[in-house]
Amino acid sequence: MPISIIYQCYITNQYDELSEEYKQKIANFHKDQAKIIIKKIAEKLGSIHNIHEIKFHIILFLVPEKNKIENDFIKNLGAFSND
């Protein structure tokens, strides 16, 4: 099952358009982060049978300012409450 995360990204905050430079920086940054996480998982859970067969799918929604999106979502959600 994929996991979706709204991720406030300092790289995204520096760009106004989807340029090749931006895409490359994002790809490199998250590949490096994934390598670190995979190493930590292997160190902590390496004794679990077939742990290397587990596939993680994380979908990041890169945003320059996460709080504004969260606040707008909560405000709009209030319109659907029964109160």
Backbone as JSON Lines, residues from 0, in Angstrom:
{"i":0,"aa":"M","n":[0.84,-1.17,0.0],"ca":[0.0,0.0,0.0],"c":[0.89,1.25,0.0]}
{"i":1,"aa":"P","n":[0.67,2.14,-0.94],"ca":[1.46,3.37,-0.98],"c":[1.1,4.31,0.18]}
{"i":2,"aa":"I","n":[2.07,5.07,0.59],"ca":[1.89,6.07,1.63],"c":[2.06,7.44,0.98]}
{"i":3,"aa":"S","n":[1.08,8.32,1.15],"ca":[1.16,9.67,0.6],"c":[1.46,10.65,1.72]}
{"i":4,"aa":"I","n":[2.39,11.54,1.48],"ca":[2.82,12.5,2.5],"c":[2.93,13.88,1.87]}
{"i":5,"aa":"I","n":[2.33,14.87,2.54],"ca":[2.59,16.26,2.15],"c":[3.9,16.63,2.81]}
{"i":6,"aa":"Y","n":[4.87,16.99,2.01],"ca":[6.23,17.19,2.49],"c":[6.68,18.62,2.2]}
{"i":7,"aa":"Q","n":[6.92,19.38,3.27],"ca":[7.43,20.74,3.1],"c":[8.89,20.64,2.7]}
{"i":8,"aa":"C","n":[9.21,21.15,1.54],"ca":[10.52,20.93,0.95],"c":[11.26,22.25,0.73]}
{"i":9,"aa":"Y","n":[12.44,22.35,1.32],"ca":[13.22,23.58,1.16],"c":[13.68,23.77,-0.28]}
{"i":10,"aa":"I","n":[13.85,22.69,-1.02],"ca":[14.26,22.79,-2.43],"c":[13.08,23.36,-3.24]}
{"i":11,"aa":"T","n":[11.89,22.83,-3.01],"ca":[10.69,23.3,-3.72],"c":[10.46,24.79,-3.46]}
{"i":12,"aa":"N","n":[10.75,25.21,-2.26],"ca":[10.55,26.61,-1.89],"c":[11.45,27.56,-2.7]}
{"i":13,"aa":"Q","n":[12.5,27.05,-3.31],"ca":[13.45,27.87,-4.05],"c":[13.11,28.01,-5.54]}
{"i":14,"aa":"Y","n":[12.1,27.28,-6.02],"ca":[11.8,27.27,-7.46],"c":[10.36,27.69,-7.73]}
{"i":15,"aa":"D","n":[10.15,28.35,-8.87],"ca":[8.82,28.77,-9.29],"c":[8.25,27.91,-10.41]}
{"i":16,"aa":"E","n":[9.09,27.06,-11.0],"ca":[8.64,26.22,-12.11],"c":[9.32,24.86,-12.06]}
{"i":17,"aa":"L","n":[8.77,23.94,-12.81],"ca":[9.26,22.56,-12.84],"c":[10.4,22.44,-13.86]}
{"i":18,"aa":"S","n":[11.56,22.96,-13.5],"ca":[12.71,22.94,-14.4],"c":[13.47,21.63,-14.27]}
{"i":19,"aa":"E","n":[14.34,21.37,-15.21],"ca":[15.18,20.16,-15.15],"c":[16.12,20.22,-13.94]}
{"i":20,"aa":"E","n":[16.62,21.42,-13.63],"ca":[17.5,21.57,-12.47],"c":[16.76,21.2,-11.19]}
{"i":21,"aa":"Y","n":[15.53,21.69,-11.06],"ca":[14.71,21.37,-9.88],"c":[14.47,19.87,-9.78]}
{"i":22,"aa":"K","n":[14.05,19.25,-10.87],"ca":[13.76,17.81,-10.87],"c":[15.0,17.01,-10.49]}
{"i":23,"aa":"Q","n":[16.16,17.42,-10.98],"ca":[17.4,16.7,-10.68],"c":[17.78,16.84,-9.21]}
{"i":24,"aa":"K","n":[17.63,18.06,-8.67],"ca":[17.93,18.26,-7.25],"c":[17.01,17.43,-6.36]}
{"i":25,"aa":"I","n":[15.73,17.42,-6.7],"ca":[14.76,16.64,-5.92],"c":[15.1,15.15,-5.99]}
{"i":26,"aa":"A","n":[15.37,14.66,-7.2],"ca":[15.68,13.24,-7.37],"c":[16.93,12.85,-6.59]}
{"i":27,"aa":"N","n":[17.98,13.65,-6.7],"ca":[19.23,13.34,-5.99],"c":[19.04,13.36,-4.48]}
{"i":28,"aa":"F","n":[18.35,14.38,-3.99],"ca":[18.13,14.49,-2.55],"c":[17.37,13.28,-2.01]}
{"i":29,"aa":"H","n":[16.29,12.88,-2.68],"ca":[15.47,11.78,-2.16],"c":[16.12,10.41,-2.39]}
{"i":30,"aa":"K","n":[16.93,10.28,-3.4],"ca":[17.69,9.03,-3.55],"c":[18.68,8.88,-2.39]}
{"i":31,"aa":"D","n":[19.34,9.98,-2.04],"ca":[20.28,9.94,-0.92],"c":[19.56,9.63,0.39]}
{"i":32,"aa":"Q","n":[18.4,10.24,0.6],"ca":[17.62,9.98,1.8],"c":[17.16,8.52,1.85]}
{"i":33,"aa":"A","n":[16.74,7.99,0.71],"ca":[16.29,6.59,0.65],"c":[17.42,5.64,1.01]}
{"i":34,"aa":"K","n":[18.62,5.91,0.53],"ca":[19.77,5.05,0.87],"c":[20.02,5.03,2.37]}
{"i":35,"aa":"I","n":[19.91,6.19,3.01],"ca":[20.1,6.27,4.46],"c":[19.04,5.46,5.19]}
{"i":36,"aa":"I","n":[17.79,5.62,4.77],"ca":[16.69,4.91,5.42],"c":[16.81,3.4,5.22]}
{"i":37,"aa":"I","n":[17.14,2.98,4.01],"ca":[17.3,1.55,3.74],"c":[18.4,0.95,4.6]}
{"i":38,"aa":"K","n":[19.48,1.68,4.76],"ca":[20.59,1.2,5.61],"c":[20.12,1.04,7.05]}
{"i":39,"aa":"K","n":[19.37,2.03,7.56],"ca":[18.87,1.95,8.94],"c":[17.91,0.78,9.12]}
{"i":40,"aa":"I","n":[17.04,0.57,8.14],"ca":[16.1,-0.55,8.21],"c":[16.86,-1.88,8.22]}
{"i":41,"aa":"A","n":[17.86,-2.0,7.36],"ca":[18.65,-3.23,7.29],"c":[19.37,-3.5,8.6]}
{"i":42,"aa":"E","n":[19.89,-2.43,9.23],"ca":[20.59,-2.6,10.5],"c":[19.66,-3.03,11.63]}
{"i":43,"aa":"K","n":[18.47,-2.44,11.68],"ca":[17.54,-2.73,12.78],"c":[16.7,-3.98,12.55]}
{"i":44,"aa":"L","n":[16.34,-4.25,11.29],"ca":[15.4,-5.34,11.01],"c":[16.0,-6.45,10.16]}
{"i":45,"aa":"G","n":[17.3,-6.42,9.99],"ca":[17.97,-7.38,9.11],"c":[17.77,-8.84,9.47]}
{"i":46,"aa":"S","n":[17.44,-9.11,10.72],"ca":[17.25,-10.5,11.13],"c":[15.88,-11.05,10.76]}
{"i":47,"aa":"I","n":[14.97,-10.2,10.31],"ca":[13.63,-10.66,9.91],"c":[13.72,-11.36,8.56]}
{"i":48,"aa":"H","n":[13.12,-12.52,8.49],"ca":[13.17,-13.34,7.28],"c":[12.61,-12.57,6.08]}
{"i":49,"aa":"N","n":[13.38,-12.51,5.0],"ca":[13.0,-11.87,3.73],"c":[12.69,-10.37,3.84]}
{"i":50,"aa":"I","n":[13.29,-9.7,4.8],"ca":[13.05,-8.27,4.95],"c":[13.43,-7.52,3.67]}
{"i":51,"aa":"H","n":[14.39,-8.01,2.94],"ca":[14.84,-7.35,1.7],"c":[13.81,-7.46,0.58]}
{"i":52,"aa":"E","n":[12.79,-8.28,0.76],"ca":[11.75,-8.45,-0.26],"c":[10.61,-7.42,-0.13]}
{"i":53,"aa":"I","n":[10.57,-6.74,0.99],"ca":[9.5,-5.76,1.22],"c":[9.77,-4.53,0.35]}
{"i":54,"aa":"K","n":[8.73,-4.06,-0.32],"ca":[8.82,-2.89,-1.19],"c":[8.05,-1.74,-0.54]}
{"i":55,"aa":"F","n":[8.68,-0.61,-0.43],"ca":[8.03,0.59,0.09],"c":[7.76,1.54,-1.06]}
{"i":56,"aa":"H","n":[6.56,2.07,-1.1],"ca":[6.18,3.06,-2.11],"c":[5.69,4.29,-1.36]}
{"i":57,"aa":"I","n":[6.47,5.34,-1.42],"ca":[6.1,6.58,-0.75],"c":[5.9,7.64,-1.82]}
{"i":58,"aa":"I","n":[4.76,8.29,-1.77],"ca":[4.45,9.34,-2.72],"c":[4.54,10.67,-1.97]}
{"i":59,"aa":"L","n":[5.48,11.49,-2.36],"ca":[5.67,12.79,-1.72],"c":[5.0,13.87,-2.54]}
{"i":60,"aa":"F","n":[4.2,14.69,-1.89],"ca":[3.64,15.87,-2.51],"c":[4.48,17.04,-2.01]}
{"i":61,"aa":"L","n":[5.42,17.46,-2.81],"ca":[6.37,18.49,-2.41],"c":[5.7,19.86,-2.46]}
{"i":62,"aa":"V","n":[5.7,20.52,-1.34],"ca":[5.07,21.84,-1.26],"c":[6.03,22.82,-0.58]}
{"i":63,"aa":"P","n":[5.93,24.11,-0.95],"ca":[6.81,25.09,-0.32],"c":[6.38,25.45,1.1]}
{"i":64,"aa":"E","n":[5.06,25.33,1.4],"ca":[4.55,25.71,2.72],"c":[3.41,24.78,3.13]}
{"i":65,"aa":"K","n":[3.74,23.8,3.94],"ca":[2.8,22.75,4.34],"c":[1.67,23.28,5.23]}
{"i":66,"aa":"N","n":[1.96,24.19,6.15],"ca":[0.96,24.66,7.11],"c":[-0.23,25.32,6.44]}
{"i":67,"aa":"K","n":[-0.02,26.08,5.4],"ca":[-1.13,26.74,4.71],"c":[-2.08,25.7,4.11]}
{"i":68,"aa":"I","n":[-1.55,24.67,3.51],"ca":[-2.39,23.61,2.92],"c":[-3.17,22.88,4.0]}
{"i":69,"aa":"E","n":[-2.49,22.54,5.1],"ca":[-3.17,21.85,6.2],"c":[-4.29,22.71,6.79]}
{"i":70,"aa":"N","n":[-4.01,23.99,7.02],"ca":[-5.03,24.89,7.6],"c":[-6.23,25.05,6.67]}
{"i":71,"aa":"D","n":[-5.97,25.22,5.37],"ca":[-7.06,25.35,4.4],"c":[-7.89,24.07,4.35]}
{"i":72,"aa":"F","n":[-7.23,22.92,4.42],"ca":[-7.93,21.64,4.4],"c":[-8.84,21.51,5.62]}
{"i":73,"aa":"I","n":[-8.32,21.83,6.79],"ca":[-9.11,21.72,8.02],"c":[-10.28,22.7,7.99]}
{"i":74,"aa":"K","n":[-10.04,23.92,7.5],"ca":[-11.11,24.91,7.4],"c":[-12.22,24.41,6.46]}
{"i":75,"aa":"N","n":[-11.84,23.88,5.31],"ca":[-12.83,23.37,4.35],"c":[-13.53,22.12,4.87]}
{"i":76,"aa":"L","n":[-12.84,21.32,5.64],"ca":[-13.44,20.12,6.22],"c":[-14.56,20.48,7.18]}
{"i":77,"aa":"G","n":[-14.44,21.63,7.85],"ca":[-15.46,22.09,8.77],"c":[-16.81,22.29,8.09]}
{"i":78,"aa":"A","n":[-16.81,22.58,6.81],"ca":[-18.07,22.76,6.08],"c":[-18.87,21.47,5.99]}
{"i":79,"aa":"F","n":[-18.21,20.34,6.17],"ca":[-18.89,19.05,6.06],"c":[-19.28,18.47,7.42]}
{"i":80,"aa":"S","n":[-18.95,19.17,8.49],"ca":[-19.27,18.63,9.83],"c":[-20.75,18.84,10.12]}
{"i":81,"aa":"N","n":[-21.26,18.08,11.05],"ca":[-22.67,18.15,11.41],"c":[-22.95,19.18,12.49]}
{"i":82,"aa":"D","n":[-21.96,19.9,12.92],"ca":[-22.13,20.89,14.0],"c":[-22.88,22.1,13.53]}
